[in-house]
């Protein structure tokens, strides 16, 4: 297996960012764990999990943010998007070139990355290589099933603002707590006003933070969500005859959905695991990082 770039290694100016990187020492004998990361948070968010893996395991990261078409669509909403199937094919091409599909590995994906990981597993199944994926783990990923697919205009502002509050807290390193129902029925402007007041009161944002600054951050966040929604539009995969492990934090994107729709895409009973934290902190909260490292290094061994 050829060495993969280390994310800490400086890049030449203008050099493309690699889709596949290794978080930890490159050891051809180490057992691979592959994770699909969709951006939103820097790829270093996986470092706490990577450092907790056993010494004979190594984490390889497919960072979708380094796919030029995917990255650009989060900046310019009018650009055409790259779909789930093409993203999965590019990731699989990198994994194959690196020799990671030559032997069993655990495959995981956080958030939208879980959808891409599912399609990677589907493609390996179609090639007769499905046994190489020992466990398929989705981390607070919303399944690509009709019940959860919505046109952009039907994405509720109060729901998106609740997600943004979790994101803002994670970016600032402090949890932003809202009273239940605080954003119910509010539009974007009123909801952002509530968020700004609470963020200042709880020390997440500095006193005097201007609404325009918060609006700018929310616009970037919202555009990224819409990009992922567009990438998934029309993607309705068939169920796989394998166990899917669903990891759900206590403050999930969809707290009222026990399995986030994945029971409709697994031909076997789901394996479900509840962990502390929220959607954006689950990778680096110490207790959850411990749990994820143990899960990814043992797997269900039933997939």
DRENDO-1510 file (C-alpha; in Angstrom, 1 decimal, always signed):
<recs>
REC; n; res; u; v; w
REC; 1; UNK; +0.0; +0.0; +0.0 .
REC; 2; UNK; +1.4; +3.4; -1.0 .
REC; 3; UNK; +1.9; +6.0; +1.8 .
REC; 4; UNK; -1.0; +8.5; +2.1 .
REC; 5; UNK; -0.5; +12.2; +2.9 .
REC; 6; UNK; -0.5; +13.2; +6.5 .
REC; 7; UNK; -2.9; +16.2; +7.1 .
REC; 8; UNK; -0.2; +17.9; +9.2 .
REC; 9; UNK; +2.2; +17.9; +6.2 .
REC; 10; UNK; +2.4; +21.4; +4.5 .
REC; 11; UNK; +1.1; +21.4; +1.0 .
REC; 12; UNK; +2.8; +23.1; -2.0 .
REC; 13; UNK; +1.0; +26.3; -2.8 .
REC; 14; UNK; -1.8; +25.6; -5.3 .
REC; 15; UNK; -1.5; +21.8; -4.8 .
REC; 16; UNK; -4.8; +20.0; -4.7 .
REC; 17; UNK; -5.9; +18.7; -1.3 .
REC; 18; UNK; -5.9; +14.9; -1.2 .
REC; 19; UNK; -9.3; +13.2; -0.9 .
REC; 20; UNK; -7.7; +10.4; +1.2 .
REC; 21; UNK; -5.5; +11.0; +4.2 .
REC; 22; UNK; -4.2; +9.0; +7.1 .
REC; 23; UNK; -4.6; +10.2; +10.6 .
REC; 24; UNK; -1.7; +8.5; +12.3 .
REC; 25; UNK; +1.5; +6.7; +11.4 .
REC; 26; UNK; +1.3; +5.0; +8.0 .
REC; 27; UNK; +1.6; +1.3; +8.7 .
REC; 28; UNK; +0.8; -1.2; +5.9 .
REC; 29; UNK; +0.3; -3.9; +8.5 .
REC; 30; UNK; -2.3; -1.9; +10.6 .
REC; 31; UNK; -5.9; -2.8; +10.4 .
REC; 32; UNK; -7.7; -0.1; +8.4 .
REC; 33; UNK; -10.6; +2.0; +9.6 .
REC; 34; UNK; -12.1; +4.2; +6.9 .
REC; 35; UNK; -14.2; +7.2; +7.7 .
REC; 36; UNK; -16.1; +9.5; +5.3 .
REC; 37; UNK; -16.1; +13.1; +6.4 .
REC; 38; UNK; -18.4; +15.7; +4.8 .
REC; 39; UNK; -16.8; +18.9; +5.9 .
REC; 40; UNK; -18.6; +21.4; +8.1 .
REC; 41; UNK; -16.0; +20.8; +10.8 .
REC; 42; UNK; -12.3; +20.4; +9.9 .
REC; 43; UNK; -11.1; +16.9; +9.3 .
REC; 44; UNK; -9.0; +17.1; +12.5 .
REC; 45; UNK; -12.3; +16.6; +14.4 .
REC; 46; UNK; -11.6; +12.9; +13.9 .
REC; 47; UNK; -8.2; +13.1; +15.7 .
REC; 48; UNK; -9.6; +12.2; +19.2 .
REC; 49; UNK; -11.0; +9.0; +17.7 .
REC; 50; UNK; -7.9; +8.2; +15.7 .
REC; 51; UNK; -5.6; +8.6; +18.8 .
REC; 52; UNK; -7.8; +6.2; +20.8 .
REC; 53; UNK; -7.7; +3.4; +18.3 .
REC; 54; UNK; -5.6; +0.4; +19.3 .
REC; 55; UNK; -2.0; +0.5; +18.1 .
REC; 56; UNK; -2.7; -2.1; +15.4 .
REC; 57; UNK; -5.4; +0.1; +13.8 .
REC; 58; UNK; -5.1; +3.2; +11.7 .
REC; 59; UNK; -7.8; +5.7; +10.6 .
REC; 60; UNK; -8.0; +6.7; +6.9 .
REC; 61; UNK; -10.2; +9.7; +6.1 .
REC; 62; UNK; -12.1; +10.4; +2.9 .
REC; 63; UNK; -12.5; +14.2; +3.2 .
REC; 64; UNK; -15.3; +15.2; +0.8 .
REC; 65; UNK; -14.4; +18.8; +1.4 .
REC; 66; UNK; -11.4; +18.2; -0.8 .
REC; 67; UNK; -13.5; +17.2; -3.8 .
REC; 68; UNK; -13.5; +20.5; -5.8 .
REC; 69; UNK; -17.1; +20.3; -7.2 .
REC; 70; UNK; -18.5; +19.4; -3.7 .
REC; 71; UNK; -16.5; +22.2; -2.0 .
REC; 72; UNK; -17.5; +24.8; -4.6 .
REC; 73; UNK; -21.2; +24.0; -4.4 .
REC; 74; UNK; -21.2; +25.1; -0.8 .
REC; 75; UNK; -19.9; +28.5; -1.8 .
REC; 76; UNK; -22.1; +29.1; -4.9 .
REC; 77; UNK; -25.6; +27.6; -4.5 .
REC; 78; UNK; -26.3; +27.9; -8.2 .
REC; 79; UNK; -23.5; +25.5; -9.2 .
REC; 80; UNK; -24.3; +22.0; -10.2 .
REC; 81; UNK; -23.7; +19.5; -7.5 .
REC; 82; UNK; -21.9; +16.2; -7.5 .
REC; 83; UNK; -24.2; +13.3; -6.5 .
REC; 84; UNK; -23.8; +10.6; -3.9 .
REC; 85; UNK; -22.9; +8.0; -6.4 .
REC; 86; UNK; -20.1; +10.0; -8.0 .
REC; 87; UNK; -18.7; +11.0; -4.5 .
REC; 88; UNK; -18.7; +7.3; -3.5 .
REC; 89; UNK; -17.0; +6.2; -6.7 .
REC; 90; UNK; -14.2; +8.8; -6.2 .
REC; 91; UNK; -13.7; +7.6; -2.6 .
REC; 92; UNK; -13.7; +4.0; -3.7 .
REC; 93; UNK; -11.2; +4.7; -6.4 .
REC; 94; UNK; -8.9; +6.2; -3.8 .
REC; 95; UNK; -9.4; +3.4; -1.4 .
REC; 96; UNK; -8.7; +0.8; -4.1 .
REC; 97; UNK; -5.6; +2.6; -5.3 .
REC; 98; UNK; -4.3; +2.7; -1.7 .
REC; 99; UNK; -4.8; -1.0; -1.3 .
REC; 100; UNK; -7.4; -0.6; +1.4 .
REC; 101; UNK; -10.0; -2.7; -0.3 .
REC; 102; UNK; -7.7; -5.7; -0.5 .
REC; 103; UNK; -8.5; -6.8; +3.0 .
REC; 104; UNK; -11.2; -6.4; +5.6 .
REC; 105; UNK; -11.9; -2.9; +7.0 .
REC; 106; UNK; -14.5; -1.0; +9.0 .
REC; 107; UNK; -16.3; +1.7; +7.1 .
REC; 108; UNK; -17.9; +4.7; +8.8 .
REC; 109; UNK; -19.4; +8.0; +7.9 .
REC; 110; UNK; -20.4; +11.0; +9.9 .
REC; 111; UNK; -23.5; +13.1; +9.0 .
REC; 112; UNK; -23.8; +13.2; +5.1 .
REC; 113; UNK; -20.6; +11.1; +5.1 .
REC; 114; UNK; -22.7; +8.2; +6.3 .
REC; 115; UNK; -24.8; +8.3; +3.1 .
REC; 116; UNK; -21.7; +8.2; +1.0 .
REC; 117; UNK; -20.3; +5.4; +3.1 .
REC; 118; UNK; -23.5; +3.4; +2.5 .
REC; 119; UNK; -23.0; +3.8; -1.3 .
REC; 120; UNK; -19.4; +2.7; -1.0 .
REC; 121; UNK; -20.6; -0.5; +0.7 .
REC; 122; UNK; -23.2; -1.0; -2.0 .
REC; 123; UNK; -20.6; -0.7; -4.7 .
REC; 124; UNK; -18.3; -3.2; -3.1 .
REC; 125; UNK; -21.3; -5.6; -2.7 .
REC; 126; UNK; -22.0; -5.2; -6.4 .
REC; 127; UNK; -18.4; -6.1; -7.2 .
REC; 128; UNK; -18.6; -9.2; -5.0 .
REC; 129; UNK; -16.3; -7.6; -2.4 .
REC; 130; UNK; -18.9; -6.9; +0.2 .
REC; 131; UNK; -17.1; -9.1; +2.7 .
REC; 132; UNK; -14.3; -6.6; +2.8 .
REC; 133; UNK; -16.6; -4.2; +4.8 .
REC; 134; UNK; -16.6; -5.8; +8.3 .
REC; 135; UNK; -18.9; -3.2; +9.7 .
REC; 136; UNK; -20.8; -0.2; +8.3 .
REC; 137; UNK; -21.2; +2.5; +10.9 .
REC; 138; UNK; -23.2; +5.7; +10.4 .
REC; 139; UNK; -22.8; +8.5; +12.9 .
REC; 140; UNK; -26.0; +10.6; +13.2 .
REC; 141; UNK; -26.5; +10.3; +9.5 .
REC; 142; UNK; -30.0; +10.7; +8.0 .
REC; 143; UNK; -30.9; +7.8; +5.8 .
REC; 144; UNK; -31.6; +8.6; +2.1 .
REC; 145; UNK; -35.2; +7.3; +2.3 .
REC; 146; UNK; -38.3; +9.1; +1.0 .
REC; 147; UNK; -39.6; +9.9; +4.5 .
REC; 148; UNK; -36.6; +12.2; +5.0 .
REC; 149; UNK; -36.1; +13.7; +1.6 .
REC; 150; UNK; -37.4; +17.2; +1.3 .
REC; 151; UNK; -37.1; +20.0; -1.4 .
REC; 152; UNK; -34.9; +22.8; -0.2 .
REC; 153; UNK; -37.9; +25.1; +0.3 .
REC; 154; UNK; -39.5; +22.7; +2.8 .
REC; 155; UNK; -36.5; +22.6; +5.1 .
REC; 156; UNK; -38.0; +24.2; +8.2 .
REC; 157; UNK; -36.2; +27.3; +9.5 .
REC; 158; UNK; -36.6; +26.3; +13.2 .
REC; 159; UNK; -35.1; +22.9; +12.5 .
REC; 160; UNK; -32.1; +24.4; +10.6 .
REC; 161; UNK; -31.6; +27.0; +13.3 .
REC; 162; UNK; -31.5; +24.3; +16.0 .
REC; 163; UNK; -28.8; +22.5; +14.0 .
REC; 164; UNK; -27.0; +25.8; +13.6 .
REC; 165; UNK; -27.0; +26.4; +17.4 .
REC; 166; UNK; -25.3; +23.0; +17.9 .
REC; 167; UNK; -22.8; +23.9; +15.1 .
REC; 168; UNK; -22.1; +27.3; +16.6 .
REC; 169; UNK; -21.4; +25.9; +20.0 .
REC; 170; UNK; -19.1; +23.2; +18.6 .
REC; 171; UNK; -17.2; +25.8; +16.5 .
REC; 172; UNK; -16.7; +28.0; +19.6 .
REC; 173; UNK; -15.9; +25.1; +21.9 .
REC; 174; UNK; -18.9; +25.7; +24.2 .
REC; 175; UNK; -22.3; +24.2; +24.2 .
REC; 176; UNK; -25.1; +26.5; +23.3 .
REC; 177; UNK; -28.3; +25.5; +25.2 .
REC; 178; UNK; -31.7; +26.6; +24.1 .
REC; 179; UNK; -35.0; +26.1; +26.0 .
REC; 180; UNK; -37.2; +23.5; +24.4 .
REC; 181; UNK; -39.4; +25.1; +21.8 .
REC; 182; UNK; -37.4; +28.4; +21.8 .
REC; 183; UNK; -37.3; +28.4; +18.0 .
REC; 184; UNK; -40.6; +26.8; +17.2 .
REC; 185; UNK; -42.5; +28.6; +14.5 .
REC; 186; UNK; -39.8; +31.3; +14.1 .
REC; 187; UNK; -38.5; +32.5; +10.8 .
REC; 188; UNK; -34.8; +32.9; +10.1 .
REC; 189; UNK; -34.4; +36.5; +11.2 .
REC; 190; UNK; -36.4; +36.1; +14.5 .
REC; 191; UNK; -34.7; +32.9; +15.2 .
REC; 192; UNK; -31.2; +34.3; +14.6 .
REC; 193; UNK; -32.1; +37.1; +17.0 .
REC; 194; UNK; -32.9; +34.5; +19.7 .
REC; 195; UNK; -29.7; +32.6; +19.0 .
REC; 196; UNK; -27.6; +35.8; +19.1 .
REC; 197; UNK; -29.0; +36.8; +22.5 .
REC; 198; UNK; -28.5; +33.3; +23.9 .
REC; 199; UNK; -25.0; +32.9; +22.5 .
REC; 200; UNK; -23.9; +36.2; +24.1 .
REC; 201; UNK; -25.6; +35.4; +27.4 .
REC; 202; UNK; -23.9; +32.0; +27.5 .
REC; 203; UNK; -20.5; +33.3; +26.5 .
REC; 204; UNK; -20.5; +31.5; +23.1 .
REC; 205; UNK; -20.2; +34.9; +21.3 .
REC; 206; UNK; -18.7; +38.1; +22.6 .
REC; 207; UNK; -20.9; +40.9; +23.8 .
REC; 208; UNK; -21.4; +43.3; +21.0 .
REC; 209; UNK; -21.4; +40.7; +18.2 .
REC; 210; UNK; -23.3; +42.2; +15.3 .
REC; 211; UNK; -26.3; +40.4; +13.8 .
REC; 212; UNK; -24.7; +40.7; +10.4 .
REC; 213; UNK; -21.8; +38.6; +11.6 .
REC; 214; UNK; -24.0; +35.8; +12.8 .
REC; 215; UNK; -26.1; +36.1; +9.6 .
REC; 216; UNK; -23.0; +35.6; +7.5 .
REC; 217; UNK; -22.0; +32.5; +9.4 .
REC; 218; UNK; -25.5; +31.1; +9.2 .
REC; 219; UNK; -25.7; +31.7; +5.5 .
REC; 220; UNK; -22.5; +29.7; +4.9 .
REC; 221; UNK; -23.9; +26.9; +7.2 .
REC; 222; UNK; -27.2; +26.9; +5.4 .
REC; 223; UNK; -25.6; +26.8; +2.0 .
REC; 224; UNK; -23.7; +23.7; +3.0 .
REC; 225; UNK; -26.8; +22.0; +4.2 .
REC; 226; UNK; -28.6; +22.8; +1.0 .
REC; 227; UNK; -25.6; +21.5; -1.0 .
REC; 228; UNK; -25.8; +18.1; +0.8 .
REC; 229; UNK; -29.6; +18.0; +0.3 .
REC; 230; UNK; -29.1; +18.6; -3.4 .
REC; 231; UNK; -26.4; +15.9; -3.6 .
REC; 232; UNK; -28.8; +13.4; -2.1 .
REC; 233; UNK; -31.9; +14.4; -4.2 .
REC; 234; UNK; -33.1; +11.5; -6.3 .
REC; 235; UNK; -30.7; +9.0; -4.5 .
REC; 236; UNK; -33.0; +6.2; -3.3 .
REC; 237; UNK; -30.8; +3.1; -2.9 .
REC; 238; UNK; -32.0; -0.4; -2.4 .
REC; 239; UNK; -31.5; -2.1; +1.0 .
REC; 240; UNK; -28.3; -4.0; +1.6 .
REC; 241; UNK; -28.2; -7.5; +3.1 .
REC; 242; UNK; -25.9; -6.4; +5.9 .
REC; 243; UNK; -26.1; -5.0; +9.4 .
REC; 244; UNK; -25.9; -1.2; +9.7 .
REC; 245; UNK; -24.6; +0.2; +13.0 .
REC; 246; UNK; -26.4; +3.5; +13.8 .
REC; 247; UNK; -24.7; +5.8; +16.4 .
REC; 248; UNK; -26.9; +8.5; +17.7 .
REC; 249; UNK; -25.9; +11.3; +20.1 .
REC; 250; UNK; -28.3; +12.5; +22.8 .
REC; 251; UNK; -28.8; +15.7; +20.8 .
REC; 252; UNK; -29.3; +14.3; +17.4 .
REC; 253; UNK; -30.3; +16.0; +14.2 .
REC; 254; UNK; -33.6; +14.1; +14.3 .
REC; 255; UNK; -34.2; +13.4; +18.0 .
REC; 256; UNK; -37.7; +12.0; +17.4 .
REC; 257; UNK; -36.5; +9.3; +14.9 .
REC; 258; UNK; -35.0; +6.3; +16.8 .
REC; 259; UNK; -33.1; +4.9; +13.8 .
REC; 260; UNK; -32.8; +7.9; +11.5 .
REC; 261; UNK; -34.5; +5.8; +8.8 .
REC; 262; UNK; -31.8; +3.2; +8.4 .
REC; 263; UNK; -34.1; +0.3; +9.2 .
REC; 264; UNK; -35.5; +0.8; +5.7 .
REC; 265; UNK; -32.0; +0.2; +4.1 .
REC; 266; UNK; -30.8; -2.8; +6.1 .
REC; 267; UNK; -31.9; -6.3; +5.3 .
REC; 268; UNK; -30.9; -7.3; +8.9 .
REC; 269; UNK; -31.7; -5.9; +12.3 .
REC; 270; UNK; -29.9; -2.6; +13.0 .
REC; 271; UNK; -27.2; -2.3; +15.6 .
REC; 272; UNK; -27.9; +0.9; +17.5 .
REC; 273; UNK; -25.7; +2.8; +20.0 .
REC; 274; UNK; -26.5; +5.9; +22.0 .
REC; 275; UNK; -23.6; +8.3; +22.9 .
REC; 276; UNK; -23.3; +11.6; +24.7 .
REC; 277; UNK; -23.0; +14.9; +22.9 .
REC; 278; UNK; -24.7; +16.4; +19.9 .
REC; 279; UNK; -24.3; +16.1; +16.2 .
REC; 280; UNK; -21.3; +18.4; +16.0 .
REC; 281; UNK; -19.5; +17.4; +19.2 .
REC; 282; UNK; -19.8; +13.7; +19.1 .
REC; 283; UNK; -16.4; +13.1; +17.4 .
REC; 284; UNK; -14.4; +14.9; +20.0 .
REC; 285; UNK; -16.2; +14.6; +23.4 .
REC; 286; UNK; -13.9; +12.3; +25.3 .
REC; 287; UNK; -16.5; +9.7; +26.4 .
REC; 288; UNK; -17.9; +9.5; +22.9 .
REC; 289; UNK; -14.5; +9.3; +21.3 .
REC; 290; UNK; -13.6; +6.4; +23.6 .
REC; 291; UNK; -16.8; +4.6; +22.6 .
REC; 292; UNK; -16.4; +5.3; +18.9 .
REC; 293; UNK; -12.8; +4.1; +18.9 .
REC; 294; UNK; -13.8; +0.9; +20.6 .
REC; 295; UNK; -16.7; +0.3; +18.2 .
REC; 296; UNK; -14.6; +1.0; +15.0 .
REC; 297; UNK; -11.8; -1.2; +16.1 .
REC; 298; UNK; -14.0; -4.2; +16.9 .
REC; 299; UNK; -17.0; -3.8; +14.6 .
REC; 300; UNK; -20.0; -6.0; +14.7 .
REC; 301; UNK; -18.3; -8.8; +12.6 .
REC; 302; UNK; -21.8; -9.6; +11.3 .
REC; 303; UNK; -21.8; -7.4; +8.2 .
</recs>
